[in-house]
Amino acid sequence: MDLSRLYIGIDTGGTNCRMALGDKRGGILHSGNYESVHYSQVGRDAFSGYISGVILEFCDGINLSLESITGICIGAAGARNDTDKEGIKEDISEKLTYHNIVVESDTAIAYEDAFGKGEGLLLICGTGSVLFGRLKGKNIRMGGWGKLLGDTGSSYSISLNVLKELTKHIDETEEACLLEEKLETGFGINRNNILAEIYHKNFNIHSLAPLIIELAAKGDGMCRMAVNREAEGLTHLLNSFVKKHAGEKKIQIAFSGSVIENDNYFSNKLIRDIKEKFGNTFIIKEERVNTLKGAIKTAINKFSK
């Protein structure tokens, strides 16, 4: 094991906050999971303070001093523009008195692991969703409009649209459906308190997505209809990409994010739909995207010299 150069990679968003220690070849030596924090939800001060604390906790846990780290990359969901990234970097550098820090979006670190400097498309479906790619030397970004304007295929969009269908069911009948029963037992939500939970108690709507996808796989009509609709929305997004950017060249596409990076009903449905609609236009990359490796690679690229 070569410990002459060590790097820290961080991936944080609405679902997870993960951190890893890597070597100069990009291999992961140690990793940890922490409470999630989303930059656009908590703001710069709170975000920088939390991440600084997590970095120190991570290092203390493995008896590692910051002075022995060559560089740190923070992949922050919601940090899209250079002003955001530079501000986070300055704040954390000041708090830690450590300066070899680079801040990138969660999209950028995922792309780094999937394609590096090469061409390809990355479809991310986590708490939010976005289609990001590099083609003919230019970056392409489509979707990713946020939960209010539309993050099709995200855990938030899936969950919100199922809840909307559930309210229709509640209006139509006194008989509880399967989803209602699961919400009661798993989340303590029922038709009597759903308004209070959603509007006043800041319930994490996106947290319902794994349950919804599981019920869709088991044939639940309400959940399956909603999940199918979200998959159709993503193929529409890819169709928009084809109209605007694609030529005759085949394009590699990789999946990332908690909703589609694993083998489940939603990801399988999406893959089938892509193959049926687009034929060989897209080559689906089978290797799973590792955002922590992407963050470590980004730190290596920035600070290895």
C-alpha positions in Angstrom: 0.0 0.0 0.0 1.5 3.3 -1.1 0.7 6.1 1.4 3.1 8.7 -0.1 0.1 10.7 -1.4 -3.3 10.6 0.1 -6.5 12.3 -1.1 -10.0 12.8 0.4 -13.1 12.6 -1.8 -16.6 13.7 -0.6 -20.0 13.3 -2.2 -22.9 15.0 -0.5 -26.5 15.7 -1.5 -30.0 15.3 -0.5 -29.7 11.5 0.2 -26.2 10.8 1.3 -23.0 12.4 2.6 -20.1 10.0 1.9 -16.4 10.4 2.3 -13.4 8.3 1.3 -9.6 8.3 1.6 -7.8 7.4 -1.6 -4.3 6.7 -2.8 -2.5 8.3 -5.7 -3.8 5.7 -8.1 -7.4 6.4 -7.2 -8.0 3.4 -5.0 -10.2 3.7 -1.9 -8.5 2.9 1.3 -11.2 3.9 3.8 -14.8 5.3 3.6 -17.5 6.6 5.9 -21.2 7.7 5.7 -22.6 10.7 7.5 -25.9 12.6 7.7 -26.8 14.1 4.3 -26.5 17.9 3.7 -27.6 19.7 0.6 -25.9 23.0 -0.2 -28.9 24.6 -1.9 -31.1 23.7 1.1 -29.0 24.8 4.0 -26.9 27.6 2.5 -23.2 28.3 2.4 -22.4 28.9 6.1 -24.2 25.9 7.4 -22.9 23.7 4.6 -19.3 24.7 5.0 -19.5 24.4 8.8 -20.9 20.9 8.6 -18.5 19.6 5.9 -15.5 21.0 7.9 -16.7 19.1 10.9 -17.2 15.9 9.0 -13.7 16.1 7.5 -12.2 16.5 11.0 -14.3 13.6 12.3 -13.3 11.4 9.4 -9.6 12.1 9.9 -9.8 11.6 13.7 -11.5 8.3 13.2 -8.5 6.9 11.3 -5.8 8.8 13.2 -5.0 10.9 10.2 -3.8 14.5 10.2 -4.9 17.0 7.5 -1.2 17.8 6.9 -0.7 14.3 5.5 -3.5 14.8 2.9 -2.3 16.0 -0.6 -5.7 17.3 -1.6 -9.5 17.2 -1.0 -12.3 17.3 -3.5 -15.9 18.1 -2.3 -18.6 17.1 -4.7 -21.6 19.2 -3.6 -25.1 18.8 -5.0 -26.5 22.2 -5.8 -23.1 24.0 -6.2 -23.4 24.6 -9.9 -21.7 28.0 -10.5 -18.1 29.1 -9.9 -19.2 31.6 -7.3 -20.8 28.9 -5.2 -17.8 26.6 -5.5 -15.2 29.3 -4.7 -17.2 30.5 -1.7 -17.5 27.0 -0.2 -13.7 26.4 -0.8 -12.8 29.7 0.9 -15.0 29.0 3.9 -13.8 25.5 4.5 -10.2 26.4 3.9 -10.5 29.1 6.5 -12.2 26.8 9.0 -9.7 24.0 8.6 -6.6 26.2 7.9 -6.0 23.8 4.9 -6.0 25.1 1.3 -5.7 22.2 -1.1 -9.4 22.0 -1.7 -11.4 21.9 -4.9 -15.2 22.0 -5.0 -17.2 20.6 -7.8 -20.8 19.7 -8.4 -21.9 16.1 -7.7 -22.5 15.8 -11.5 -18.9 16.6 -12.2 -17.4 14.0 -9.9 -19.8 11.3 -11.2 -18.8 12.2 -14.8 -15.1 12.0 -13.9 -15.5 8.4 -12.7 -17.7 7.4 -15.7 -15.8 9.1 -18.6 -12.8 11.1 -17.3 -11.9 13.5 -20.1 -13.8 11.5 -22.7 -17.1 11.9 -24.3 -20.4 10.4 -23.0 -23.7 11.1 -21.3 -24.4 10.8 -17.6 -28.0 10.4 -16.4 -28.3 11.2 -12.7 -31.4 10.3 -10.8 -31.1 10.8 -7.1 -33.0 13.3 -4.9 -32.9 15.4 -8.1 -32.1 14.5 -11.7 -30.1 15.8 -14.6 -28.6 14.7 -17.9 -25.0 15.9 -18.3 -22.6 15.1 -21.1 -19.6 16.1 -23.1 -19.7 16.0 -26.9 -17.3 17.4 -29.4 -15.5 19.3 -26.7 -18.6 21.0 -25.3 -20.5 20.4 -22.1 -24.2 19.6 -22.4 -26.7 19.9 -19.6 -30.4 19.1 -19.9 -33.1 18.7 -17.3 -32.1 19.4 -13.7 -34.8 22.1 -13.2 -35.3 21.4 -9.5 -38.2 19.9 -7.7 -40.6 22.7 -8.4 -40.0 23.0 -12.2 -39.3 19.3 -12.8 -36.6 16.8 -11.9 -38.1 13.9 -13.9 -37.1 10.5 -12.7 -35.8 11.7 -9.4 -36.8 10.2 -6.1 -38.6 13.4 -5.2 -40.6 13.4 -8.5 -41.5 9.8 -8.2 -42.6 10.2 -4.6 -44.5 13.4 -5.1 -46.5 12.1 -8.1 -47.4 8.9 -6.2 -48.7 11.0 -3.3 -50.8 13.0 -5.7 -52.4 9.8 -6.9 -52.9 8.7 -3.4 -54.9 11.8 -2.5 -57.2 11.0 -5.5 -57.7 7.5 -4.1 -58.5 8.9 -0.6 -61.1 11.2 -2.2 -62.7 8.2 -4.0 -62.9 5.5 -1.3 -62.7 4.8 2.4 -60.8 1.6 1.7 -57.1 1.9 2.3 -54.9 0.8 -0.5 -51.6 -1.1 -0.2 -49.5 2.0 -0.3 -51.5 3.6 2.5 -50.9 0.5 4.7 -47.1 0.7 4.0 -47.0 4.4 4.7 -48.8 3.8 8.0 -46.5 1.0 9.2 -43.2 2.4 7.7 -43.6 6.1 8.1 -46.5 6.7 10.5 -48.4 8.6 7.7 -52.1 8.0 7.2 -55.0 9.8 5.5 -55.7 11.7 8.8 -52.3 13.2 9.3 -50.8 13.3 5.7 -51.4 17.1 5.4 -49.7 17.9 8.6 -46.7 15.5 7.8 -46.2 17.0 4.3 -46.9 20.6 4.9 -45.9 21.3 8.5 -43.4 18.6 9.7 -41.0 18.8 6.8 -41.4 15.1 5.9 -38.7 14.0 3.4 -40.9 13.2 0.4 -38.0 11.7 -1.6 -37.5 9.0 1.1 -40.6 7.2 -0.2 -39.0 6.3 -3.6 -37.4 2.9 -2.6 -40.8 1.8 -1.2 -42.7 3.0 -4.3 -40.2 1.2 -6.7 -40.5 -2.0 -4.6 -44.3 -1.9 -4.7 -44.2 -1.2 -8.5 -42.1 -4.3 -8.9 -44.7 -6.3 -7.0 -47.4 -5.1 -9.3 -49.1 -2.3 -7.3 -51.0 -0.4 -9.9 -50.7 3.1 -8.5 -47.0 2.8 -7.9 -46.3 1.1 -11.2 -48.2 3.7 -13.2 -46.2 6.5 -11.6 -42.8 4.8 -12.0 -43.6 4.0 -15.6 -44.5 7.7 -16.2 -41.2 8.8 -14.7 -39.3 6.4 -17.0 -41.2 7.8 -20.0 -40.2 11.3 -18.9 -36.6 10.4 -19.0 -36.8 8.9 -22.5 -38.5 12.1 -23.5 -35.4 14.0 -22.1 -33.1 11.7 -24.1 -35.2 12.3 -27.2 -34.7 16.0 -26.7 -31.0 15.4 -26.5 -31.1 13.4 -29.8 -32.9 16.2 -31.6 -30.5 18.9 -30.4 -27.1 17.2 -30.3 -26.8 13.6 -31.6 -25.5 12.7 -35.0 -24.7 9.3 -36.4 -22.1 8.5 -33.8 -23.2 6.1 -31.0 -23.1 7.7 -27.5 -22.2 6.0 -24.3 -24.5 6.7 -21.4 -23.9 5.9 -17.7 -26.4 5.9 -14.8 -25.8 7.4 -11.4 -27.9 8.2 -8.4 -29.8 6.3 -5.8 -32.9 5.7 -8.0 -31.3 4.1 -11.1 -27.7 3.0 -10.2 -29.0 -0.3 -8.8 -30.9 -3.1 -10.4 -34.6 -2.4 -9.7 -37.9 -2.1 -11.4 -37.3 1.5 -12.4 -33.8 1.1 -13.8 -34.8 -2.1 -15.7 -37.9 -0.3 -17.2 -35.8 2.6 -18.2 -33.1 0.4 -19.9 -35.8 -1.5 -21.8 -37.5 1.8 -22.9 -34.2 3.3 -24.1 -33.3 0.2 -26.2 -36.8 0.0 -27.7 -37.0 3.7 -28.5 -33.5 4.5 -29.6 -32.0 1.2 -30.8 -28.2 1.5 -30.9 -28.1 5.3 -30.5 -27.1 4.9 -26.9 -24.6 2.3 -25.5 -25.5 1.8 -21.9 -22.4 1.6 -19.7 -22.6 -1.4 -17.5 -20.0 -0.4 -14.9 -21.5 1.3 -11.9 -20.4 4.9 -11.4 -18.6 5.5 -8.1 -18.9 9.1 -7.2 -16.3 8.8 -4.4 -13.7 7.5 -6.8 -14.7 10.4 -9.1 -14.0 12.9 -6.3 -10.7 11.3 -5.5 -9.7 11.3 -9.2 -10.6 15.0 -9.3 -8.4 15.7 -6.3 -5.6 13.8 -7.9 -5.9 15.7 -11.2 -5.9 19.0 -9.3 -3.2 18.4 -6.8 -0.9 15.6 -7.9 1.7 18.0 -9.2 
